[in-house]
């Protein structure tokens, strides 16, 4: 059993993901996701994974590396290159009592399975009264020079359509805890793993096999008094860096990490805005009708009396993610952009 | 008893409103909070409910008329005999009227138009949304001092802050949440002596107190007034002065020998501008009340910097001068301006102004319009710049000619056509003829 390999500090094929932690015991975001998946598969035999190259190859990003040796090819199922089939199989097996965790190789490709998700998965519980426990995982986001087929942020598509819970964690512990919550949830959950974070961010991650992060709860990552920067995913890390820069100028920025975009934790957002009276939403989905557009609207509706300045947004324009590195850098909000937006908000 | 209905203030910046429609006629019965009339302001159109029940006894402002906030619009009589009735009946009783409330007048006064109120709030407003909390008006502190954010309104209402006493530290003098917090923190507890503001003496070692000169004050007034008056917009053209530069290079020694002065770029630009102004008289115009005065002549103002500040002497009938005439006139007024030898008449009557910050190194400027002109043109530094000429990169003498113009009078299309005309003239005219060559 894998325990022996862990005890020996081994990594790689057949090894439990915890063996891939750093010598200091920290897990990267990618390893934390693998840990969560592994623990849930060990806990519940109805949990199984399916996707392209997730078995023998271990996944395009190696999240499921070593899984097929431990769980076998029936629970780590390599599929044809056909997302509609992956989603259809997930829906069908969830109807039959399984708890599928489907992987789309890049979040962008989820569009190929759109009909099965939007029209079937999202509405099944409403139409039949029967829950549909399934999770779709996919690496989302830009900043890795992967161009417009491999860099998108599809979270608004599913946040907009009823029937889904959509998670976009920014930190390894949240990724692990939210994925475990998603697998245990009886509803279709869309779990976007930001590929820019995969191997960049690491931290100490809880070992408790029942460690869960509640779905729909945001987290104040940094306390501040002058303005609130609301974000999720990779942008949280940029916002925290910008907050550090702003602190050097005497501006105290609070950073709220949404963690889950649907259901949105409006309470944490409004509490923060009521404190600072100024809100900047930084998001990586396109500006028009992106996640931040909804957050801005809710603040305008529910926290209007607390505002001392207009709600501001910083997000990429509604154009495809550029391939050219300078253009991609211009497309995505950068740390100086966030700091400048916060300064203009505080100076309004 | 009679209730006076006045034009309500629907926002801090709304100063007047237009009666669109009376929803009740004289003699109609009105219930409290029943819609009474519709008004239109520069911000909103809205229905105004009646503040009192009774009979609409008089309409003082007809439909379609625009009146300032606080103006009495109508009266409502509740039919009861108020204290004021005694005054009306008794007539000569000297102390009878003192019990009447400020919002009521005796019914006997209905026939004559009552004096309009001054909008200071002593007259009861017809009211707007029932949940609106009255907030005091901020002092005029800056262009954005009248913007009150939701949190500022809320805090001011909760703490009864007189916004006229709060200094806005935000952009444009806006009162921020922080300003209210600071004000509340600085407010002495009730019943203690008001805190005196301590003014620290100037630090003689590092600060110097200089009285503002008369000319500086006048410049400040004029510039501020212009910005307040005009709807300033800005356009710029990039002009190739290569031909002018070549001619100037060739002729400058002969010109200096003959005229005793340098041949600058100014007269060339002035010449082209005068010609274009006759072609586009709207740019050479003055907005005077409801009329636009189109000048068929050019009195060219030239902004001249001197030790104490800036003055704009005027070259009368500049359109009748050729290049040499303009060069002489510009040299003359500039030197006399710097020597303070201008007569008062020589600094009035400009129809258009040129400013010339080029010698100081500026390459583009956004000047303030010299009132009552419609536009001001800035001649900045002439520089050699790489430009594309016939698909090759060439080094040419170039200059940015920028113009601030009043959008009340002209539009971008005209401003651009005017500038294009000046540009074309400077790039294509043979000025050698003007120099007698």
Boltz contact constraints between the chains, C-beta under 6 A:
constraints:
  - contact:
      token1: [A, 277]
      token2: [B, 151]
      max_distance: 6.0
  - contact:
      token1: [A, 277]
      token2: [B, 177]
      max_distance: 6.0
  - contact:
      token1: [A, 304]
      token2: [B, 150]
      max_distance: 6.0
  - contact:
      token1: [A, 305]
      token2: [B, 150]
      max_distance: 6.0
  - contact:
      token1: [A, 305]
      token2: [B, 154]
      max_distance: 6.0
  - contact:
      token1: [A, 306]
      token2: [B, 151]
      max_distance: 6.0
  - contact:
      token1: [A, 307]
      token2: [B, 149]
      max_distance: 6.0
  - contact:
      token1: [A, 307]
      token2: [B, 150]
      max_distance: 6.0
  - contact:
      token1: [A, 307]
      token2: [B, 151]
      max_distance: 6.0
  - contact:
      token1: [A, 308]
      token2: [B, 149]
      max_distance: 6.0
  - contact:
      token1: [A, 308]
      token2: [B, 151]
      max_distance: 6.0
  - contact:
      token1: [A, 308]
      token2: [B, 176]
      max_distance: 6.0
  - contact:
      token1: [A, 308]
      token2: [B, 177]
      max_distance: 6.0
  - contact:
      token1: [A, 347]
      token2: [B, 171]
      max_distance: 6.0
